[in-house]
Amino acid sequence: MHQLLGEDTAPKANLLAPDTSGMNFYRADPALADLLRIYLPDALFRHIEPHLDRLGALAGGHLDECARLADRHTPVLHPRDKFGRDTQTIEYHPAYRALENAAFGQFGIHAMSIRKGILGWPDKYPVTAKHAFTFLFNQAEFGLGCPINVTDGCAKLLANFGSEALKERYLDGLTQTDMAKLTQGGQFMTEKEGGSDVGTLTTSAVQEGDCWRLYGEKWFCSNADAKVVMLLARPEGAPPGTRGVGLFLMPRFLDDGSQNHYRIVRLKDKLGTRSMASGEIKLDGAIAYAVGKLDRGFVQMAEMVNSSRLSNGVKSTALMRRAWHDAMTVASNRVVFGSRIADLPLGRRQLLKIGLATEQALSMSFMTADALDRAEGGSQDAAALLRILTPTLKFRATRDARKVCGDALEMRGGIGYIEEFATARLLRDAHLGSIWEGTGNIVALDALKRAVGRHGAEAALSADLHARLDDSAKVPQAWRDRLRGLTDRAVGFAREVAAKTDNEAEARRATSLLYHVASAVQLAWEAHRIDEMRGDARRLLLSRLVIDHRVSPSDPFHLAENRTQDTIAALLLGDRAAGMAEVGELIAAA
Ligand SMILES: Cc1cc2nc3c(=O)[nH]c(=O)nc-3n(C[C@H](O)[C@H](O)[C@H](O)COP(=O)(O)OP(=O)(O)OC[C@H]3O[C@@H](n4cnc5c(N)ncnc54)[C@H](O)[C@@H]3O)c2cc1C
């Protein structure tokens, strides 16, 4: 968080209502650059940095204004064209089109990990690099984050499981950065009967030659007018439950140019992500093509869901970072009772709470993205690590985003609640992260019952965290020992919860503990690495705060020893680096 007072802080033109307009979200975020330097090969980092710098400036300026406009001027569904033909279209505000143009056209975020050559890089990008772009873009606009991600996910599914003929036909459009050739993707799973309980879906698929016809309804369809949709349906005669659902690709347009046989019945009137069209769809014999093995539809789709859950974690982190920028800008500039808010004890405490959850999520996002990159490179250990990190990140980061965005809104006072500033939009958007791609309960159960209970993936997490501590020689031994003990306890508790169905109600607590302890280890490991790079070990202070405030039980009647805490707050909220020796002393004293 400290590092956020980087090179570029917000313009302070209006000290009564300080604003982030004009801030470069990349330059204002040296923690992001630090983590990228840790994870990416130097040549790749140097290649993307100017692009991140450009996106950071756009996200803090032009794109942010586009996001505000697109949120207020929501998409409109036209059931017919002006000649009375039943050709459906969705009309978007030009500001939304400008956002699309930046994300898909200029930066190609949707295609970075699939198509070579984006932004002049000869290879595909690791997911870690792609999500640096996701992170910056979503600080301005969260709604379009969904279409970017599902387009990426559709292409990935197609590349992994589609027939050569389907790939030949649809893969190029899904990964295009030429806006005239781009065909965005969608992912329609949820039906009225169940989003969580996908096995209850009733959409049926009837084979007709080498294609299928779909009948039924899809209840939540984001990017409703997507040109290429991946969906689940039950082939005639298939068994009930998730085993009986197949994965299908459904094009919006047929070969003769007419619209496929499905209708967008209406668009949802949503709390957040209002810029983006989510609709209800009635399938009336829509033409679709089977993707992969018919009886593996759910398992294949789960791959897309998992990469979406990671993306969701990153996007919620972006909302928190934006909330942090806003809160810090206000607190550093607005004067109340003769003091800057940031100089008042409760103001500092509020800032630390916002910043701590944000930095944890940033660290966990990169840890998870890196596990995905390594898993795709063939590492079985990384695949097991990814299995547990993905739902853990999705669970905690999306929930923290709700609170963090609410706290940042309050930091702005009354105008934080007014739609002219970003904070109200951030709060509305933040509430979606923990619903789609699996609600809080569903992802906590996935982490505990499946990742731990069925796959034993907690062993990979434990091994990884211990290895990180072994690899952090600069971190004081006593702190590493403390984190080792807590790692073992968090993993042990997760196993205990997973062992019995009777313990299911503890799944959320166990998942949170895994997240907090993993993030504390990760922050300590990063502190070691960053201290080596540029003599700054302040992330170790965050590691300490995670354990003190999010893991250890506190006596509500105990008065904290404030001097050390004040020094820690001053260091974290200031812009002075602090090396391992100084930080180590504080850790010991805290
Ligand atoms: C804006 C928006 C856009 C969306 N876009 C898409 C999209 O593009 N494609 C798509 O397929 N879906 C989409 N969804 C749907 C979303 O993924 C589902 O709403 C979500 O998965 C929850 O499903 P549900 O609404 O059926 O709720 P339910 O599954 O009925 O859940 C209701 C409650 O029951 C709880 N619950 C369920 N099972 C358990 C359990 N075993 N133990 C304890 N509690 C449980 C849940 O946590 C939740 O609190 C979107 C949703 C929204 C809000």
Ligand as a Chemical Component Dictionary entry (heavy atoms), coordinates in Angstrom:
data_LIG
# 
_chem_comp.id                   LIG 
_chem_comp.type                 NON-POLYMER 
_chem_comp.pdbx_formal_charge   0 
_chem_comp.three_letter_code    LIG 
# 
loop_
_chem_comp_atom.comp_id 
_chem_comp_atom.atom_id 
_chem_comp_atom.alt_atom_id 
_chem_comp_atom.type_symbol 
_chem_comp_atom.charge 
_chem_comp_atom.model_Cartn_x 
_chem_comp_atom.model_Cartn_y 
_chem_comp_atom.model_Cartn_z 
_chem_comp_atom.pdbx_ordinal 
LIG C1  C1  C 0 -25.142 -9.798  -13.160 1  
LIG C2  C2  C 0 -25.059 -11.270 -13.296 2  
LIG C3  C3  C 0 -24.535 -11.801 -14.446 3  
LIG C4  C4  C 0 -24.482 -13.186 -14.622 4  
LIG N1  N1  N 0 -23.978 -13.679 -15.778 5  
LIG C5  C5  C 0 -23.992 -15.024 -15.998 6  
LIG C6  C6  C 0 -23.569 -15.570 -17.241 7  
LIG O1  O1  O 0 -23.142 -14.871 -18.151 8  
LIG N2  N2  N 0 -23.648 -16.899 -17.417 9  
LIG C7  C7  C 0 -24.099 -17.728 -16.436 10 
LIG O2  O2  O 0 -24.123 -18.930 -16.654 11 
LIG N3  N3  N 0 -24.514 -17.238 -15.239 12 
LIG C8  C8  C 0 -24.470 -15.906 -15.002 13 
LIG N4  N4  N 0 -24.899 -15.399 -13.796 14 
LIG C9  C9  C 0 -25.506 -16.300 -12.841 15 
LIG C10 C10 C 0 -24.687 -16.587 -11.608 16 
LIG O3  O3  O 0 -23.547 -17.342 -11.929 17 
LIG C11 C11 C 0 -25.625 -17.303 -10.639 18 
LIG O4  O4  O 0 -26.610 -16.369 -10.243 19 
LIG C12 C12 C 0 -24.913 -17.846 -9.434  20 
LIG O5  O5  O 0 -24.082 -18.912 -9.812  21 
LIG C13 C13 C 0 -25.896 -18.326 -8.359  22 
LIG O6  O6  O 0 -26.887 -19.157 -8.894  23 
LIG P1  P1  P 0 -28.434 -18.880 -8.603  24 
LIG O7  O7  O 0 -28.723 -17.462 -8.953  25 
LIG O8  O8  O 0 -29.223 -19.914 -9.256  26 
LIG O9  O9  O 0 -28.580 -19.006 -7.042  27 
LIG P2  P2  P 0 -28.725 -20.359 -6.233  28 
LIG O10 O10 O 0 -27.791 -21.358 -6.790  29 
LIG O11 O11 O 0 -30.131 -20.704 -6.104  30 
LIG O12 O12 O 0 -28.175 -19.878 -4.815  31 
LIG C14 C14 C 0 -28.986 -19.202 -3.874  32 
LIG C15 C15 C 0 -28.260 -19.222 -2.532  33 
LIG O13 O13 O 0 -28.082 -20.567 -2.126  34 
LIG C16 C16 C 0 -26.757 -20.754 -1.724  35 
LIG N5  N5  N 0 -26.362 -22.141 -1.938  36 
LIG C17 C17 C 0 -26.435 -22.870 -3.068  37 
LIG N6  N6  N 0 -25.957 -24.102 -2.853  38 
LIG C18 C18 C 0 -25.558 -24.143 -1.561  39 
LIG C19 C19 C 0 -24.976 -25.137 -0.716  40 
LIG N7  N7  N 0 -24.672 -26.353 -1.193  41 
LIG N8  N8  N 0 -24.726 -24.829 0.587   42 
LIG C20 C20 C 0 -25.025 -23.622 1.072   43 
LIG N9  N9  N 0 -25.570 -22.648 0.333   44 
LIG C21 C21 C 0 -25.831 -22.902 -0.956  45 
LIG C22 C22 C 0 -25.934 -19.801 -2.568  46 
LIG O14 O14 O 0 -24.694 -19.515 -1.939  47 
LIG C23 C23 C 0 -26.872 -18.601 -2.615  48 
LIG O15 O15 O 0 -26.644 -17.779 -1.513  49 
LIG C24 C24 C 0 -24.933 -14.020 -13.591 50 
LIG C25 C25 C 0 -25.447 -13.482 -12.417 51 
LIG C26 C26 C 0 -25.509 -12.128 -12.268 52 
LIG C27 C27 C 0 -26.063 -11.569 -10.999 53 
# 
loop_
_chem_comp_bond.comp_id 
_chem_comp_bond.atom_id_1 
_chem_comp_bond.atom_id_2 
_chem_comp_bond.value_order 
_chem_comp_bond.pdbx_ordinal 
LIG C1  C2  SING 1  
LIG C2  C3  SING 2  
LIG C2  C26 DOUB 3  
LIG C3  C4  DOUB 4  
LIG C4  N1  SING 5  
LIG C4  C24 SING 6  
LIG N1  C5  DOUB 7  
LIG C5  C6  SING 8  
LIG C5  C8  SING 9  
LIG C6  O1  DOUB 10 
LIG C6  N2  SING 11 
LIG N2  C7  SING 12 
LIG C7  O2  DOUB 13 
LIG C7  N3  SING 14 
LIG N3  C8  DOUB 15 
LIG C8  N4  SING 16 
LIG N4  C9  SING 17 
LIG N4  C24 SING 18 
LIG C9  C10 SING 19 
LIG C10 O3  SING 20 
LIG C10 C11 SING 21 
LIG C11 O4  SING 22 
LIG C11 C12 SING 23 
LIG C12 O5  SING 24 
LIG C12 C13 SING 25 
LIG C13 O6  SING 26 
LIG O6  P1  SING 27 
LIG P1  O7  DOUB 28 
LIG P1  O8  SING 29 
LIG P1  O9  SING 30 
LIG O9  P2  SING 31 
LIG P2  O10 DOUB 32 
LIG P2  O11 SING 33 
LIG P2  O12 SING 34 
LIG O12 C14 SING 35 
LIG C14 C15 SING 36 
LIG C15 O13 SING 37 
LIG C15 C23 SING 38 
LIG O13 C16 SING 39 
LIG C16 N5  SING 40 
LIG C16 C22 SING 41 
LIG N5  C17 SING 42 
LIG N5  C21 SING 43 
LIG C17 N6  DOUB 44 
LIG N6  C18 SING 45 
LIG C18 C19 SING 46 
LIG C18 C21 DOUB 47 
LIG C19 N7  SING 48 
LIG C19 N8  DOUB 49 
LIG N8  C20 SING 50 
LIG C20 N9  DOUB 51 
LIG N9  C21 SING 52 
LIG C22 O14 SING 53 
LIG C22 C23 SING 54 
LIG C23 O15 SING 55 
LIG C24 C25 DOUB 56 
LIG C25 C26 SING 57 
LIG C26 C27 SING 58 
# 
